């Protein structure tokens, strides 16, 4: 399967998030949550800076999406799957 321009764009954003996390002293991992070619949220690993082992990039992105869009919106948008959380680490 060949990566599309959209795939490359979203992975580039996830890599940027990972670099910011690493610069802050966290593990170099970033994530983006995308639906219908629209960015819902991005996240970074924050385990070290927050002292919380549950703050992985993926959970950070999901928390940001819930804060931005609300749980009802996301439940309807994400329920049927087929979408991906892109996570990247340097």
N, CA, C and O atoms as CSV, one atom per row, in Angstrom:
chain,resi,resn,atom,element,x,y,z
A,1,UNK,N,N,0.848,-1.173,0.000
A,1,UNK,CA,C,0.000,0.000,0.000
A,1,UNK,C,C,0.895,1.238,0.000
A,1,UNK,O,O,1.802,1.356,0.824
A,2,UNK,N,N,0.644,2.121,-0.892
A,2,UNK,CA,C,1.419,3.355,-1.043
A,2,UNK,C,C,0.833,4.456,-0.161
A,2,UNK,O,O,-0.385,4.612,-0.075
A,3,UNK,N,N,1.703,5.207,0.484
A,3,UNK,CA,C,1.263,6.340,1.299
A,3,UNK,C,C,0.726,7.446,0.397
A,3,UNK,O,O,1.308,7.755,-0.643
A,4,UNK,N,N,-0.378,8.030,0.806
A,4,UNK,CA,C,-0.962,9.150,0.062
A,4,UNK,C,C,-0.355,10.464,0.556
A,4,UNK,O,O,0.341,10.495,1.571
A,5,UNK,N,N,-0.627,11.541,-0.172
A,5,UNK,CA,C,-0.181,12.858,0.284
A,5,UNK,C,C,-0.759,13.187,1.659
A,5,UNK,O,O,-0.082,13.783,2.498
A,6,UNK,N,N,-2.018,12.795,1.885
A,6,UNK,CA,C,-2.633,13.018,3.196
A,6,UNK,C,C,-1.896,12.237,4.278
A,6,UNK,O,O,-1.624,12.772,5.354
A,7,UNK,N,N,-1.570,10.974,4.000
A,7,UNK,CA,C,-0.822,10.164,4.966
A,7,UNK,C,C,0.488,10.843,5.339
A,7,UNK,O,O,0.847,10.913,6.515
A,8,UNK,N,N,1.195,11.340,4.340
A,8,UNK,CA,C,2.480,11.998,4.578
A,8,UNK,C,C,2.301,13.288,5.374
A,8,UNK,O,O,3.110,13.598,6.249
A,9,UNK,N,N,1.255,14.030,5.073
A,9,UNK,CA,C,0.991,15.273,5.797
A,9,UNK,C,C,0.705,14.996,7.272
A,9,UNK,O,O,1.238,15.671,8.153
A,10,UNK,N,N,-0.143,13.995,7.534
A,10,UNK,CA,C,-0.491,13.695,8.924
A,10,UNK,C,C,0.700,13.099,9.674
A,10,UNK,O,O,0.911,13.406,10.847
A,11,UNK,N,N,1.470,12.255,9.007
A,11,UNK,CA,C,2.638,11.688,9.677
A,11,UNK,C,C,3.670,12.768,9.959
A,11,UNK,O,O,4.350,12.717,10.984
A,12,UNK,N,N,3.796,13.740,9.072
A,12,UNK,CA,C,4.708,14.853,9.304
A,12,UNK,C,C,4.297,15.632,10.546
A,12,UNK,O,O,5.148,16.039,11.336
A,13,UNK,N,N,3.006,15.839,10.717
A,13,UNK,CA,C,2.513,16.535,11.904
A,13,UNK,C,C,2.778,15.709,13.162
A,13,UNK,O,O,3.172,16.259,14.191
A,14,UNK,N,N,2.566,14.393,13.088
A,14,UNK,CA,C,2.841,13.533,14.236
A,14,UNK,C,C,4.327,13.564,14.594
A,14,UNK,O,O,4.679,13.561,15.774
A,15,UNK,N,N,5.190,13.594,13.595
A,15,UNK,CA,C,6.632,13.686,13.853
A,15,UNK,C,C,6.992,15.024,14.506
A,15,UNK,O,O,7.847,15.074,15.391
A,16,UNK,N,N,6.346,16.096,14.073
A,16,UNK,CA,C,6.584,17.402,14.689
A,16,UNK,C,C,6.191,17.378,16.164
A,16,UNK,O,O,6.899,17.914,17.017
A,17,UNK,N,N,5.051,16.749,16.450
A,17,UNK,CA,C,4.616,16.613,17.843
A,17,UNK,C,C,5.641,15.805,18.646
A,17,UNK,O,O,5.923,16.129,19.800
A,18,UNK,N,N,6.197,14.756,18.034
A,18,UNK,CA,C,7.175,13.925,18.744
A,18,UNK,C,C,8.445,14.710,19.052
A,18,UNK,O,O,9.040,14.542,20.116
A,19,UNK,N,N,8.856,15.557,18.133
A,19,UNK,CA,C,10.054,16.372,18.366
A,19,UNK,C,C,9.835,17.373,19.503
A,19,UNK,O,O,10.738,17.610,20.306
A,20,UNK,N,N,8.641,17.957,19.571
A,20,UNK,CA,C,8.330,18.876,20.670
A,20,UNK,C,C,8.355,18.141,22.007
A,20,UNK,O,O,8.872,18.659,22.997
A,21,UNK,N,N,7.798,16.941,22.032
A,21,UNK,CA,C,7.806,16.144,23.261
A,21,UNK,C,C,9.240,15.857,23.696
A,21,UNK,O,O,9.577,16.007,24.871
A,22,UNK,N,N,10.074,15.450,22.760
A,22,UNK,CA,C,11.461,15.123,23.075
A,22,UNK,C,C,12.223,16.354,23.568
A,22,UNK,O,O,13.009,16.258,24.510
A,23,UNK,N,N,11.998,17.493,22.947
A,23,UNK,CA,C,12.669,18.726,23.358
A,23,UNK,C,C,12.300,19.103,24.795
A,23,UNK,O,O,13.088,19.741,25.494
A,24,UNK,N,N,11.131,18.716,25.222
A,24,UNK,CA,C,10.645,19.012,26.563
A,24,UNK,C,C,11.154,17.995,27.586
A,24,UNK,O,O,11.024,18.213,28.790
A,25,UNK,N,N,11.734,16.884,27.114
A,25,UNK,CA,C,12.239,15.861,28.013
A,25,UNK,C,C,11.358,14.632,28.126
A,25,UNK,O,O,11.595,13.764,28.966
A,26,UNK,N,N,10.340,14.559,27.278
A,26,UNK,CA,C,9.474,13.383,27.261
A,26,UNK,C,C,9.925,12.431,26.160
A,26,UNK,O,O,10.769,12.776,25.334
A,27,UNK,N,N,9.357,11.236,26.157
A,27,UNK,CA,C,9.652,10.284,25.086
A,27,UNK,C,C,9.217,10.882,23.758
A,27,UNK,O,O,8.172,11.530,23.696
A,28,UNK,N,N,9.990,10.684,22.689
A,28,UNK,CA,C,9.675,11.325,21.398
A,28,UNK,C,C,8.559,10.608,20.638
A,28,UNK,O,O,8.804,9.869,19.684
A,29,UNK,N,N,7.335,10.849,21.088
A,29,UNK,CA,C,6.179,10.242,20.431
A,29,UNK,C,C,5.098,11.289,20.253
A,29,UNK,O,O,4.781,12.028,21.185
A,30,UNK,N,N,4.527,11.355,19.049
A,30,UNK,CA,C,3.422,12.260,18.759
A,30,UNK,C,C,2.305,11.497,18.073
A,30,UNK,O,O,2.535,10.437,17.491
A,31,UNK,N,N,1.107,12.031,18.139
A,31,UNK,CA,C,-0.047,11.373,17.516
A,31,UNK,C,C,-0.983,12.421,16.935
A,31,UNK,O,O,-1.056,13.547,17.428
A,32,UNK,N,N,-1.691,12.045,15.894
A,32,UNK,CA,C,-2.753,12.891,15.341
A,32,UNK,C,C,-4.012,12.041,15.194
A,32,UNK,O,O,-3.945,10.851,14.888
A,33,UNK,N,N,-5.140,12.665,15.414
A,33,UNK,CA,C,-6.436,12.021,15.265
A,33,UNK,C,C,-7.143,12.720,14.118
A,33,UNK,O,O,-7.437,13.913,14.195
A,34,UNK,N,N,-7.418,11.968,13.045
A,34,UNK,CA,C,-7.951,12.534,11.804
A,34,UNK,C,C,-9.231,11.799,11.425
A,34,UNK,O,O,-9.317,10.575,11.524
A,35,UNK,N,N,-10.207,12.559,10.995
A,35,UNK,CA,C,-11.460,11.985,10.503
A,35,UNK,C,C,-11.880,12.760,9.270
A,35,UNK,O,O,-11.951,13.988,9.297
A,36,UNK,N,N,-12.160,12.043,8.182
A,36,UNK,CA,C,-12.601,12.673,6.929
A,36,UNK,C,C,-11.647,13.778,6.482
A,36,UNK,O,O,-12.070,14.861,6.077
A,37,UNK,N,N,-10.341,13.477,6.564
A,37,UNK,CA,C,-9.284,14.391,6.126
A,37,UNK,C,C,-9.245,15.689,6.934
A,37,UNK,O,O,-8.704,16.695,6.475
A,38,UNK,N,N,-9.821,15.663,8.140
A,38,UNK,CA,C,-9.840,16.826,9.018
A,38,UNK,C,C,-9.146,16.457,10.325
A,38,UNK,O,O,-9.438,15.420,10.921
A,39,UNK,N,N,-8.225,17.311,10.765
A,39,UNK,CA,C,-7.535,17.088,12.026
A,39,UNK,C,C,-8.496,17.360,13.179
A,39,UNK,O,O,-9.024,18.463,13.320
A,40,UNK,N,N,-8.712,16.330,14.004
A,40,UNK,CA,C,-9.539,16.518,15.195
A,40,UNK,C,C,-8.688,16.961,16.380
A,40,UNK,O,O,-9.111,17.799,17.176
A,41,UNK,N,N,-7.485,16.395,16.492
A,41,UNK,CA,C,-6.591,16.760,17.599
A,41,UNK,C,C,-5.229,16.133,17.363
A,41,UNK,O,O,-5.071,15.209,16.566
A,42,UNK,N,N,-4.253,16.666,18.083
A,42,UNK,CA,C,-2.922,16.067,18.090
A,42,UNK,C,C,-2.495,15.911,19.542
A,42,UNK,O,O,-3.069,16.523,20.444
A,43,UNK,N,N,-1.486,15.087,19.750
A,43,UNK,CA,C,-1.032,14.862,21.116
A,43,UNK,C,C,0.435,14.499,21.161
A,43,UNK,O,O,1.052,14.182,20.145
A,44,UNK,N,N,0.973,14.552,22.356
A,44,UNK,CA,C,2.377,14.232,22.585
A,44,UNK,C,C,2.492,13.363,23.820
A,44,UNK,O,O,1.617,13.373,24.686
A,45,UNK,N,N,3.582,12.608,23.894
A,45,UNK,CA,C,3.891,11.890,25.110
A,45,UNK,C,C,4.237,12.923,26.175
A,45,UNK,O,O,5.049,13.817,25.936
A,46,UNK,N,N,3.625,12.804,27.345
A,46,UNK,CA,C,3.855,13.752,28.440
A,46,UNK,C,C,4.090,13.025,29.760
A,46,UNK,O,O,3.860,13.588,30.830
A,47,UNK,N,N,4.546,11.779,29.685
A,47,UNK,CA,C,4.724,10.978,30.895
A,47,UNK,C,C,5.718,11.600,31.868
A,47,UNK,O,O,5.448,11.651,33.068
A,48,UNK,N,N,6.847,12.069,31.383
A,48,UNK,CA,C,7.873,12.640,32.259
A,48,UNK,C,C,7.474,14.019,32.765
A,48,UNK,O,O,7.581,14.297,33.960
A,49,UNK,N,N,7.016,14.885,31.866
A,49,UNK,CA,C,6.724,16.265,32.266
A,49,UNK,C,C,5.505,16.368,33.178
A,49,UNK,O,O,5.415,17.298,33.980
A,50,UNK,N,N,4.578,15.438,33.070
A,50,UNK,CA,C,3.398,15.460,33.944
A,50,UNK,C,C,3.496,14.449,35.079
A,50,UNK,O,O,2.667,14.449,35.989
A,51,UNK,N,N,4.509,13.587,35.024
A,51,UNK,CA,C,4.640,12.577,36.072
A,51,UNK,C,C,3.471,11.609,36.103
A,51,UNK,O,O,3.058,11.154,37.170
A,52,UNK,N,N,2.942,11.298,34.932
A,52,UNK,CA,C,1.760,10.438,34.799
A,52,UNK,C,C,2.018,9.436,33.685
A,52,UNK,O,O,2.103,9.809,32.515
A,53,UNK,N,N,2.142,8.165,34.047
A,53,UNK,CA,C,2.493,7.141,33.055
A,53,UNK,C,C,1.381,6.871,32.048
A,53,UNK,O,O,1.598,6.135,31.085
A,54,UNK,N,N,0.202,7.443,32.245
A,54,UNK,CA,C,-0.898,7.207,31.301
A,54,UNK,C,C,-0.953,8.221,30.167
A,54,UNK,O,O,-1.766,8.072,29.254
A,55,UNK,N,N,-0.109,9.244,30.203
A,55,UNK,CA,C,-0.197,10.300,29.196
A,55,UNK,C,C,0.700,9.968,28.005
A,55,UNK,O,O,1.741,10.587,27.785
A,56,UNK,N,N,0.257,8.973,27.250
A,56,UNK,CA,C,0.888,8.632,25.976
A,56,UNK,C,C,0.374,9.611,24.920
A,56,UNK,O,O,-0.633,10.287,25.132
A,57,UNK,N,N,1.057,9.682,23.800
A,57,UNK,CA,C,0.651,10.609,22.741
A,57,UNK,C,C,-0.777,10.341,22.271
A,57,UNK,O,O,-1.539,11.274,22.019
A,58,UNK,N,N,-1.131,9.069,22.155
A,58,UNK,CA,C,-2.465,8.724,21.667
A,58,UNK,C,C,-3.542,9.161,22.653
A,58,UNK,O,O,-4.565,9.718,22.252
A,59,UNK,N,N,-3.315,8.910,23.946
A,59,UNK,CA,C,-4.315,9.327,24.930
A,59,UNK,C,C,-4.362,10.840,25.052
A,59,UNK,O,O,-5.425,11.409,25.300
A,60,UNK,N,N,-3.224,11.496,24.879
A,60,UNK,CA,C,-3.193,12.957,24.893
A,60,UNK,C,C,-4.024,13.519,23.743
A,60,UNK,O,O,-4.761,14.489,23.919
A,61,UNK,N,N,-3.902,12.904,22.562
A,61,UNK,CA,C,-4.700,13.342,21.406
A,61,UNK,C,C,-6.190,13.108,21.642
A,61,UNK,O,O,-7.013,13.962,21.310
A,62,UNK,N,N,-6.537,11.963,22.209
A,62,UNK,CA,C,-7.950,11.694,22.493
A,62,UNK,C,C,-8.500,12.669,23.524
A,62,UNK,O,O,-9.621,13.156,23.376
A,63,UNK,N,N,-7.729,12.959,24.565
A,63,UNK,CA,C,-8.180,13.927,25.575
A,63,UNK,C,C,-8.374,15.312,24.948
A,63,UNK,O,O,-9.350,16.002,25.241
A,64,UNK,N,N,-7.449,15.706,24.095
A,64,UNK,CA,C,-7.565,17.006,23.423
A,64,UNK,C,C,-8.806,17.046,22.530
A,64,UNK,O,O,-9.501,18.060,22.476
A,65,UNK,N,N,-9.079,15.955,21.837
A,65,UNK,CA,C,-10.254,15.892,20.963
A,65,UNK,C,C,-11.544,15.990,21.770
A,65,UNK,O,O,-12.473,16.695,21.376
A,66,UNK,N,N,-11.603,15.282,22.902
A,66,UNK,CA,C,-12.792,15.374,23.755
A,66,UNK,C,C,-12.966,16.790,24.284
A,66,UNK,O,O,-14.087,17.295,24.338
A,67,UNK,N,N,-11.864,17.443,24.677
A,67,UNK,CA,C,-11.947,18.809,25.197
A,67,UNK,C,C,-12.413,19.782,24.115
A,67,UNK,O,O,-13.185,20.700,24.390
A,68,UNK,N,N,-11.940,19.577,22.888
A,68,UNK,CA,C,-12.267,20.484,21.781
A,68,UNK,C,C,-13.671,20.252,21.225
A,68,UNK,O,O,-14.398,21.204,20.943
A,69,UNK,N,N,-14.046,18.987,21.071
A,69,UNK,CA,C,-15.281,18.657,20.348
A,69,UNK,C,C,-16.391,18.087,21.218
A,69,UNK,O,O,-17.556,18.090,20.819
A,70,UNK,N,N,-16.044,17.601,22.392
A,70,UNK,CA,C,-17.041,17.007,23.281
A,70,UNK,C,C,-17.215,15.518,23.016
A,70,UNK,O,O,-17.024,15.049,21.894
A,71,UNK,N,N,-17.578,14.784,24.057
A,71,UNK,CA,C,-17.680,13.329,23.923
A,71,UNK,C,C,-18.792,12.860,22.989
A,71,UNK,O,O,-18.638,11.838,22.321
A,72,UNK,N,N,-19.902,13.583,22.928
A,72,UNK,CA,C,-20.995,13.163,22.050
A,72,UNK,C,C,-20.583,13.232,20.587
A,72,UNK,O,O,-20.872,12.320,19.813
A,73,UNK,N,N,-19.915,14.301,20.213
A,73,UNK,CA,C,-19.439,14.466,18.835
A,73,UNK,C,C,-18.470,13.339,18.471
A,73,UNK,O,O,-18.588,12.723,17.412
A,74,UNK,N,N,-17.521,13.081,19.355
A,74,UNK,CA,C,-16.523,12.063,19.041
A,74,UNK,C,C,-17.113,10.664,19.036
A,74,UNK,O,O,-16.704,9.829,18.229
A,75,UNK,N,N,-18.053,10.392,19.904
A,75,UNK,CA,C,-18.677,9.069,19.914
A,75,UNK,C,C,-19.353,8.804,18.574
A,75,UNK,O,O,-19.261,7.698,18.041
A,76,UNK,N,N,-20.020,9.797,18.035
A,76,UNK,CA,C,-20.682,9.633,16.738
A,76,UNK,C,C,-19.668,9.544,15.603
A,76,UNK,O,O,-19.860,8.766,14.669
A,77,UNK,N,N,-18.598,10.321,15.668
A,77,UNK,CA,C,-17.633,10.381,14.579
A,77,UNK,C,C,-16.706,9.168,14.561
A,77,UNK,O,O,-16.283,8.740,13.487
A,78,UNK,N,N,-16.389,8.616,15.702
A,78,UNK,CA,C,-15.368,7.570,15.760
A,78,UNK,C,C,-15.929,6.164,15.881
A,78,UNK,O,O,-15.190,5.192,15.731
A,79,UNK,N,N,-17.189,6.042,16.144
A,79,UNK,CA,C,-17.780,4.746,16.443
A,79,UNK,C,C,-17.573,3.719,15.325
A,79,UNK,O,O,-17.327,2.548,15.612
A,80,UNK,N,N,-17.666,4.125,14.083
A,80,UNK,CA,C,-17.694,3.162,12.996
A,80,UNK,C,C,-16.319,2.780,12.473
A,80,UNK,O,O,-16.225,2.018,11.511
A,81,UNK,N,N,-15.274,3.273,13.065
A,81,UNK,CA,C,-13.928,2.804,12.725
A,81,UNK,C,C,-13.496,3.183,11.329
A,81,UNK,O,O,-14.080,4.053,10.683
A,82,UNK,N,N,-12.462,2.509,10.885
A,82,UNK,CA,C,-11.912,2.798,9.574
A,82,UNK,C,C,-10.939,3.956,9.602
A,82,UNK,O,O,-10.268,4.228,8.607
A,83,UNK,N,N,-10.854,4.638,10.722
A,83,UNK,CA,C,-9.935,5.764,10.847
A,83,UNK,C,C,-8.730,5.316,11.664
A,83,UNK,O,O,-8.779,4.319,12.385
A,84,UNK,N,N,-7.664,6.065,11.537
A,84,UNK,CA,C,-6.424,5.662,12.182
A,84,UNK,C,C,-5.903,6.770,13.070
A,84,UNK,O,O,-6.077,7.955,12.787
A,85,UNK,N,N,-5.275,6.368,14.124
A,85,UNK,CA,C,-4.468,7.295,14.911
A,85,UNK,C,C,-3.052,7.069,14.447
A,85,UNK,O,O,-2.517,5.969,14.586
A,86,UNK,N,N,-2.437,8.102,13.895
A,86,UNK,CA,C,-1.054,7.987,13.439
A,86,UNK,C,C,-0.144,8.394,14.575
A,86,UNK,O,O,-0.236,9.510,15.086
A,87,UNK,N,N,0.710,7.515,14.960
A,87,UNK,CA,C,1.678,7.831,16.006
A,87,UNK,C,C,3.070,7.737,15.413
A,87,UNK,O,O,3.366,6.850,14.612
A,88,UNK,N,N,3.906,8.655,15.816
A,88,UNK,CA,C,5.268,8.673,15.268
A,88,UNK,C,C,6.258,8.958,16.374
A,88,UNK,O,O,5.984,9.721,17.301
A,89,UNK,N,N,7.388,8.343,16.261
A,89,UNK,CA,C,8.469,8.609,17.197
A,89,UNK,C,C,9.748,8.818,16.416
A,89,UNK,O,O,9.970,8.184,15.384
A,90,UNK,N,N,10.574,9.697,16.907
A,90,UNK,CA,C,11.856,9.946,16.262
A,90,UNK,C,C,12.870,8.938,16.715
A,90,UNK,O,O,14.021,8.981,16.280
